[in-house]
């Protein structure tokens, strides 16, 4: 009987050592996660600042070139390319400023809304776009749909589903940076 008790104590000690090791690893990973989140926040802020600066520069350029455009024939604006930045939605901004893949996501959800149907999950949007529903494709669509929702082009439901609809988003001067 004593040897069985000794074996159980040895197993308990081994389990205790493993738990402590895992706790230390969890604490280390929490620190790594915090550093990664800080880096992500910095990158988001940098991108937002760049978009704001580019928008201000574009506004200045537009004001300067409007007089010149009245005198000359203007060339059509270049079409957006896949991977281009999603600008915040505002009244009067056409869907054509978005990359083609973002326009397709909006189109699927607009058709859904006009038919009076419920919001869609990313996997359903992926299937309706005619893409294979592999994890990579679904995550790509989810990422684009979330970006569209963050910028006010779509509505993100509490369930994680997306629906067509527009909402103004706070500008950079409104105090929100992330």
C-alpha positions as CSV (number, residue, x, y, z in Angstrom):
1,X,0.0,0.0,0.0
2,X,2.9,2.4,0.8
3,X,4.3,2.0,-2.7
4,X,1.0,2.9,-4.3
5,X,0.8,6.0,-2.1
6,X,4.4,6.9,-3.0
7,X,3.6,6.5,-6.7
8,X,0.6,8.8,-6.4
9,X,2.7,11.4,-4.5
10,X,5.3,11.3,-7.3
11,X,2.6,11.8,-10.0
12,X,1.2,14.7,-7.9
13,X,4.6,16.3,-7.7
14,X,5.1,15.9,-11.4
15,X,1.7,17.4,-12.2
16,X,2.4,20.3,-9.8
17,X,5.8,21.0,-11.6
18,X,4.0,20.9,-15.0
19,X,1.3,23.3,-13.8
20,X,3.9,25.8,-12.6
21,X,5.8,25.5,-15.8
22,X,2.6,26.2,-17.8
23,X,1.8,29.1,-15.6
24,X,5.2,30.6,-16.3
25,X,4.7,30.0,-20.0
26,X,1.3,31.6,-19.9
27,X,2.7,34.7,-18.1
28,X,5.5,34.9,-20.7
29,X,2.9,34.6,-23.6
30,X,0.7,37.3,-22.0
31,X,3.7,39.7,-22.1
32,X,4.4,38.8,-25.7
33,X,0.7,39.3,-26.6
34,X,0.7,42.7,-24.9
35,X,3.7,43.8,-26.9
36,X,2.1,42.5,-30.1
37,X,-1.1,44.4,-29.3
38,X,0.8,47.6,-28.7
39,X,2.6,47.2,-32.0
40,X,-0.7,46.5,-33.8
41,X,-2.2,49.7,-32.3
42,X,0.8,51.7,-33.5
43,X,0.4,50.3,-37.0
44,X,-3.3,51.1,-37.0
45,X,-2.6,54.7,-35.9
46,X,0.2,55.1,-38.4
47,X,-2.1,53.9,-41.2
48,X,-5.0,56.2,-40.1
49,X,-2.6,59.1,-39.9
50,X,-1.3,58.3,-43.4
51,X,-4.9,58.1,-44.8
52,X,-5.7,61.4,-43.1
53,X,-2.6,63.1,-44.6
54,X,-3.3,61.6,-48.0
55,X,-6.9,62.8,-47.9
56,X,-5.8,66.3,-46.9
57,X,-3.2,66.3,-49.6
58,X,-5.8,65.1,-52.1
59,X,-8.2,67.8,-51.0
60,X,-5.5,70.5,-51.5
61,X,-4.6,69.0,-54.9
62,X,-8.2,68.9,-55.9
63,X,-8.7,72.5,-55.0
64,X,-5.7,73.5,-57.0
65,X,-6.5,71.4,-60.0
66,X,-10.2,72.3,-60.3
67,X,-9.4,75.5,-62.1
68,X,-7.0,73.7,-64.5
69,X,-9.6,71.0,-65.1
70,X,-12.1,73.6,-66.3
71,X,-9.7,74.6,-69.0
72,X,-8.5,71.1,-70.1
73,X,-10.2,67.7,-70.7
74,X,-9.6,65.6,-67.6
75,X,-8.6,62.0,-67.8
76,X,-10.8,59.4,-66.0
77,X,-9.6,58.6,-62.5
78,X,-7.7,55.3,-62.2
79,X,-9.8,52.4,-61.0
80,X,-9.1,51.2,-57.5
81,X,-7.0,48.0,-57.4
82,X,-7.4,45.0,-55.1
83,X,-5.8,45.7,-51.7
84,X,-6.3,49.5,-51.9
85,X,-7.3,51.4,-48.7
86,X,-10.9,51.5,-47.7
87,X,-11.8,55.2,-47.1
88,X,-14.3,56.0,-44.4
89,X,-17.9,56.2,-45.8
90,X,-19.4,59.7,-46.0
91,X,-22.6,61.0,-47.7
92,X,-22.1,61.2,-51.5
93,X,-19.0,59.0,-51.7
94,X,-19.6,56.5,-54.5
95,X,-19.0,52.7,-54.1
96,X,-16.6,52.9,-57.1
97,X,-13.8,54.3,-54.8
98,X,-13.6,50.8,-53.3
99,X,-11.5,48.0,-54.7
100,X,-13.4,45.5,-56.9
101,X,-13.5,42.8,-54.2
102,X,-15.0,45.2,-51.6
103,X,-17.5,46.3,-54.2
104,X,-18.5,42.6,-54.7
105,X,-19.0,42.1,-51.0
106,X,-21.2,45.2,-50.8
107,X,-23.1,44.0,-53.9
108,X,-23.9,40.6,-52.3
109,X,-25.2,42.3,-49.1
110,X,-27.2,44.9,-51.0
111,X,-28.9,42.2,-53.0
112,X,-29.6,40.4,-49.8
113,X,-31.1,43.5,-48.2
114,X,-33.3,44.3,-51.2
115,X,-34.7,40.7,-51.0
116,X,-35.5,41.3,-47.3
117,X,-33.2,38.6,-46.0
118,X,-31.2,38.3,-42.9
119,X,-27.5,39.3,-42.4
120,X,-24.8,37.0,-43.7
121,X,-21.8,35.4,-42.0
122,X,-18.4,35.6,-43.8
123,X,-18.7,31.9,-44.9
124,X,-22.0,32.6,-46.6
125,X,-20.7,35.7,-48.3
126,X,-17.7,33.7,-49.5
127,X,-20.0,31.1,-51.0
128,X,-22.2,33.7,-52.7
129,X,-19.1,35.3,-54.2
130,X,-18.4,32.0,-55.9
131,X,-15.2,31.4,-53.9
132,X,-14.3,28.1,-52.2
133,X,-15.2,28.1,-48.5
134,X,-11.7,27.2,-47.3
135,X,-10.6,28.9,-44.0
136,X,-8.2,31.2,-45.9
137,X,-10.8,32.4,-48.3
138,X,-13.4,32.9,-45.5
139,X,-10.9,34.8,-43.4
140,X,-10.0,37.0,-46.3
141,X,-13.6,37.9,-46.9
142,X,-14.2,38.4,-43.1
143,X,-11.2,40.7,-43.0
144,X,-12.5,42.8,-45.9
145,X,-16.1,42.9,-44.5
146,X,-14.8,44.0,-41.0
147,X,-12.7,46.7,-42.6
148,X,-15.8,47.9,-44.6
149,X,-17.9,47.8,-41.3
150,X,-15.2,49.7,-39.4
151,X,-15.2,52.4,-42.1
152,X,-19.1,52.6,-42.2
153,X,-19.8,50.9,-45.5
154,X,-21.4,47.8,-43.8
155,X,-23.1,47.0,-40.6
156,X,-21.6,44.4,-38.3
157,X,-24.3,42.7,-36.2
158,X,-23.6,41.5,-32.6
159,X,-23.8,37.9,-33.9
160,X,-20.8,38.6,-36.2
161,X,-23.0,38.7,-39.3
162,X,-22.8,41.5,-41.8
163,X,-25.6,43.4,-43.4
164,X,-25.9,46.2,-46.0
165,X,-26.2,49.7,-44.6
166,X,-24.2,52.8,-44.2
167,X,-23.3,54.8,-41.1
168,X,-21.0,57.8,-40.7
169,X,-17.8,57.1,-38.9
170,X,-16.0,59.4,-36.5
171,X,-13.2,61.3,-38.1
172,X,-9.7,61.4,-36.7
173,X,-10.5,64.6,-34.7
174,X,-13.3,62.9,-32.8
175,X,-10.9,61.4,-30.3
176,X,-10.9,57.8,-31.4
177,X,-7.6,56.5,-32.7
178,X,-8.1,52.8,-32.9
